[in-house]
Amino acid sequence: MTCCCGFAYAQARILARVSRLPSPADWQRLASARTLAAYLEEARVSGLSEWVRGFSGLSQPHDLERGLRALARESALTTAEWAPRPWRPAIEWVGWLPWLPLFEHVSRGDGLPDWVRRDDQLGGLIGEGDALDPAALESAGLAALIRLPEPSGLGARWLTGWRERWPACGRQKRRNLEWLAVLVPRHLDAFRQVSPASAWALREALRERLRLHLHQHLLQPAALFGYLALVFLDLERLRAALLTRAVFSADREG
């Protein structure tokens, strides 16, 4: 009973946020907007309104990259605040998930994108020569995740770190978390092996499975992580839409 009561507040907040996520009708309507400015104008009267308020038709790709990753991190931190305290480290860990491709890129010795240097969250992790600072990574709890210079297996190390942050919980609750730990990576692997059009269909299927799983496991930690998975999928879709139009607009102007 104590556990259920501890998740009751988080459940109420999650269900309220899920109800405001963009609907299929929102995405379909937005798809007809050809320019970044037009897309943002339409998005401001949809379920995406809170996410796009920091952007404009003049936003550059690096502004969009930085802003959308910040939204993902902010979503994780906000969700952690709703949750019982023992679960907060595991939820906050999810906030690093959108950064894994960048960490892998940098760990291989490739140069940093320009926008990273101006990012408030990552600025403290960059040392001399625009490289990740091992001491800063240690301080942020990321040293085990980013084994410089060994970028391979980063996703698996992230999953290990996530599991290590789960507090003790019942067998069924842990089984529901493991379902997410297996489902999401399996779908991500599938996304990489199909055409972009087919990948979006797979994402829709994953989104529906996550939505059903969330509603079936309310008052459990799995609901919090399922909610964040839904948010991150929608942010990924928004990123693709905004960047495509930002680059397209820049090409036209050039």
Secondary structure as a PSIPRED ss2 file (coil, helix, strand):
# PSIPRED VFORMAT (PSIPRED V4.0)

   1 M C   1.000  0.000  0.000
   2 T H   0.000  1.000  0.000
   3 C H   0.000  1.000  0.000
   4 C H   0.000  1.000  0.000
   5 C H   0.000  1.000  0.000
   6 G H   0.000  1.000  0.000
   7 F H   0.000  1.000  0.000
   8 A H   0.000  1.000  0.000
   9 Y H   0.000  1.000  0.000
  10 A H   0.000  1.000  0.000
  11 Q H   0.000  1.000  0.000
  12 A H   0.000  1.000  0.000
  13 R H   0.000  1.000  0.000
  14 I H   0.000  1.000  0.000
  15 L H   0.000  1.000  0.000
  16 A H   0.000  1.000  0.000
  17 R H   0.000  1.000  0.000
  18 V H   0.000  1.000  0.000
  19 S C   1.000  0.000  0.000
  20 R C   1.000  0.000  0.000
  21 L C   1.000  0.000  0.000
  22 P C   1.000  0.000  0.000
  23 S C   1.000  0.000  0.000
  24 P H   0.000  1.000  0.000
  25 A H   0.000  1.000  0.000
  26 D H   0.000  1.000  0.000
  27 W H   0.000  1.000  0.000
  28 Q H   0.000  1.000  0.000
  29 R H   0.000  1.000  0.000
  30 L H   0.000  1.000  0.000
  31 A C   1.000  0.000  0.000
  32 S C   1.000  0.000  0.000
  33 A C   1.000  0.000  0.000
  34 R C   1.000  0.000  0.000
  35 T C   1.000  0.000  0.000
  36 L H   0.000  1.000  0.000
  37 A H   0.000  1.000  0.000
  38 A H   0.000  1.000  0.000
  39 Y H   0.000  1.000  0.000
  40 L H   0.000  1.000  0.000
  41 E H   0.000  1.000  0.000
  42 E H   0.000  1.000  0.000
  43 A H   0.000  1.000  0.000
  44 R C   1.000  0.000  0.000
  45 V C   1.000  0.000  0.000
  46 S C   1.000  0.000  0.000
  47 G C   1.000  0.000  0.000
  48 L C   1.000  0.000  0.000
  49 S H   0.000  1.000  0.000
  50 E H   0.000  1.000  0.000
  51 W H   0.000  1.000  0.000
  52 V H   0.000  1.000  0.000
  53 R C   1.000  0.000  0.000
  54 G C   1.000  0.000  0.000
  55 F C   1.000  0.000  0.000
  56 S C   1.000  0.000  0.000
  57 G C   1.000  0.000  0.000
  58 L C   1.000  0.000  0.000
  59 S C   1.000  0.000  0.000
  60 Q C   1.000  0.000  0.000
  61 P H   0.000  1.000  0.000
  62 H H   0.000  1.000  0.000
  63 D H   0.000  1.000  0.000
  64 L H   0.000  1.000  0.000
  65 E H   0.000  1.000  0.000
  66 R H   0.000  1.000  0.000
  67 G H   0.000  1.000  0.000
  68 L H   0.000  1.000  0.000
  69 R H   0.000  1.000  0.000
  70 A H   0.000  1.000  0.000
  71 L H   0.000  1.000  0.000
  72 A H   0.000  1.000  0.000
  73 R H   0.000  1.000  0.000
  74 E H   0.000  1.000  0.000
  75 S H   0.000  1.000  0.000
  76 A H   0.000  1.000  0.000
  77 L H   0.000  1.000  0.000
  78 T H   0.000  1.000  0.000
  79 T H   0.000  1.000  0.000
  80 A H   0.000  1.000  0.000
  81 E H   0.000  1.000  0.000
  82 W H   0.000  1.000  0.000
  83 A C   1.000  0.000  0.000
  84 P C   1.000  0.000  0.000
  85 R H   0.000  1.000  0.000
  86 P H   0.000  1.000  0.000
  87 W H   0.000  1.000  0.000
  88 R H   0.000  1.000  0.000
  89 P H   0.000  1.000  0.000
  90 A H   0.000  1.000  0.000
  91 I H   0.000  1.000  0.000
  92 E H   0.000  1.000  0.000
  93 W H   0.000  1.000  0.000
  94 V H   0.000  1.000  0.000
  95 G C   1.000  0.000  0.000
  96 W C   1.000  0.000  0.000
  97 L H   0.000  1.000  0.000
  98 P H   0.000  1.000  0.000
  99 W H   0.000  1.000  0.000
 100 L H   0.000  1.000  0.000
 101 P H   0.000  1.000  0.000
 102 L H   0.000  1.000  0.000
 103 F H   0.000  1.000  0.000
 104 E H   0.000  1.000  0.000
 105 H H   0.000  1.000  0.000
 106 V H   0.000  1.000  0.000
 107 S H   0.000  1.000  0.000
 108 R C   1.000  0.000  0.000
 109 G C   1.000  0.000  0.000
 110 D C   1.000  0.000  0.000
 111 G C   1.000  0.000  0.000
 112 L C   1.000  0.000  0.000
 113 P C   1.000  0.000  0.000
 114 D H   0.000  1.000  0.000
 115 W H   0.000  1.000  0.000
 116 V H   0.000  1.000  0.000
 117 R H   0.000  1.000  0.000
 118 R H   0.000  1.000  0.000
 119 D C   1.000  0.000  0.000
 120 D H   0.000  1.000  0.000
 121 Q H   0.000  1.000  0.000
 122 L H   0.000  1.000  0.000
 123 G H   0.000  1.000  0.000
 124 G C   1.000  0.000  0.000
 125 L C   1.000  0.000  0.000
 126 I E   0.000  0.000  1.000
 127 G C   1.000  0.000  0.000
 128 E H   0.000  1.000  0.000
 129 G H   0.000  1.000  0.000
 130 D H   0.000  1.000  0.000
 131 A C   1.000  0.000  0.000
 132 L E   0.000  0.000  1.000
 133 D C   1.000  0.000  0.000
 134 P H   0.000  1.000  0.000
 135 A H   0.000  1.000  0.000
 136 A H   0.000  1.000  0.000
 137 L H   0.000  1.000  0.000
 138 E H   0.000  1.000  0.000
 139 S H   0.000  1.000  0.000
 140 A C   1.000  0.000  0.000
 141 G C   1.000  0.000  0.000
 142 L C   1.000  0.000  0.000
 143 A C   1.000  0.000  0.000
 144 A C   1.000  0.000  0.000
 145 L C   1.000  0.000  0.000
 146 I C   1.000  0.000  0.000
 147 R E   0.000  0.000  1.000
 148 L C   1.000  0.000  0.000
 149 P C   1.000  0.000  0.000
 150 E E   0.000  0.000  1.000
 151 P C   1.000  0.000  0.000
 152 S C   1.000  0.000  0.000
 153 G C   1.000  0.000  0.000
 154 L H   0.000  1.000  0.000
 155 G H   0.000  1.000  0.000
 156 A H   0.000  1.000  0.000
 157 R H   0.000  1.000  0.000
 158 W H   0.000  1.000  0.000
 159 L H   0.000  1.000  0.000
 160 T H   0.000  1.000  0.000
 161 G H   0.000  1.000  0.000
 162 W H   0.000  1.000  0.000
 163 R H   0.000  1.000  0.000
 164 E H   0.000  1.000  0.000
 165 R C   1.000  0.000  0.000
 166 W C   1.000  0.000  0.000
 167 P C   1.000  0.000  0.000
 168 A C   1.000  0.000  0.000
 169 C C   1.000  0.000  0.000
 170 G C   1.000  0.000  0.000
 171 R H   0.000  1.000  0.000
 172 Q H   0.000  1.000  0.000
 173 K H   0.000  1.000  0.000
 174 R H   0.000  1.000  0.000
 175 R H   0.000  1.000  0.000
 176 N H   0.000  1.000  0.000
 177 L H   0.000  1.000  0.000
 178 E H   0.000  1.000  0.000
 179 W H   0.000  1.000  0.000
 180 L H   0.000  1.000  0.000
 181 A H   0.000  1.000  0.000
 182 V H   0.000  1.000  0.000
 183 L H   0.000  1.000  0.000
 184 V H   0.000  1.000  0.000
 185 P H   0.000  1.000  0.000
 186 R H   0.000  1.000  0.000
 187 H H   0.000  1.000  0.000
 188 L H   0.000  1.000  0.000
 189 D H   0.000  1.000  0.000
 190 A H   0.000  1.000  0.000
 191 F H   0.000  1.000  0.000
 192 R C   1.000  0.000  0.000
 193 Q C   1.000  0.000  0.000
 194 V C   1.000  0.000  0.000
 195 S C   1.000  0.000  0.000
 196 P H   0.000  1.000  0.000
 197 A H   0.000  1.000  0.000
 198 S H   0.000  1.000  0.000
 199 A H   0.000  1.000  0.000
 200 W H   0.000  1.000  0.000
 201 A H   0.000  1.000  0.000
 202 L H   0.000  1.000  0.000
 203 R H   0.000  1.000  0.000
 204 E H   0.000  1.000  0.000
 205 A H   0.000  1.000  0.000
 206 L H   0.000  1.000  0.000
 207 R H   0.000  1.000  0.000
 208 E H   0.000  1.000  0.000
 209 R H   0.000  1.000  0.000
 210 L H   0.000  1.000  0.000
 211 R H   0.000  1.000  0.000
 212 L H   0.000  1.000  0.000
 213 H H   0.000  1.000  0.000
 214 L H   0.000  1.000  0.000
 215 H H   0.000  1.000  0.000
 216 Q H   0.000  1.000  0.000
 217 H C   1.000  0.000  0.000
 218 L C   1.000  0.000  0.000
 219 L C   1.000  0.000  0.000
 220 Q C   1.000  0.000  0.000
 221 P H   0.000  1.000  0.000
 222 A H   0.000  1.000  0.000
 223 A H   0.000  1.000  0.000
 224 L H   0.000  1.000  0.000
 225 F H   0.000  1.000  0.000
 226 G H   0.000  1.000  0.000
 227 Y H   0.000  1.000  0.000
 228 L H   0.000  1.000  0.000
 229 A H   0.000  1.000  0.000
 230 L H   0.000  1.000  0.000
 231 V H   0.000  1.000  0.000
 232 F H   0.000  1.000  0.000
 233 L H   0.000  1.000  0.000
 234 D H   0.000  1.000  0.000
 235 L H   0.000  1.000  0.000
 236 E H   0.000  1.000  0.000
 237 R H   0.000  1.000  0.000
 238 L H   0.000  1.000  0.000
 239 R H   0.000  1.000  0.000
 240 A H   0.000  1.000  0.000
 241 A H   0.000  1.000  0.000
 242 L H   0.000  1.000  0.000
 243 L H   0.000  1.000  0.000
 244 T H   0.000  1.000  0.000
 245 R H   0.000  1.000  0.000
 246 A H   0.000  1.000  0.000
 247 V H   0.000  1.000  0.000
 248 F H   0.000  1.000  0.000
 249 S H   0.000  1.000  0.000
 250 A H   0.000  1.000  0.000
 251 D H   0.000  1.000  0.000
 252 R H   0.000  1.000  0.000
 253 E H   0.000  1.000  0.000
 254 G C   1.000  0.000  0.000
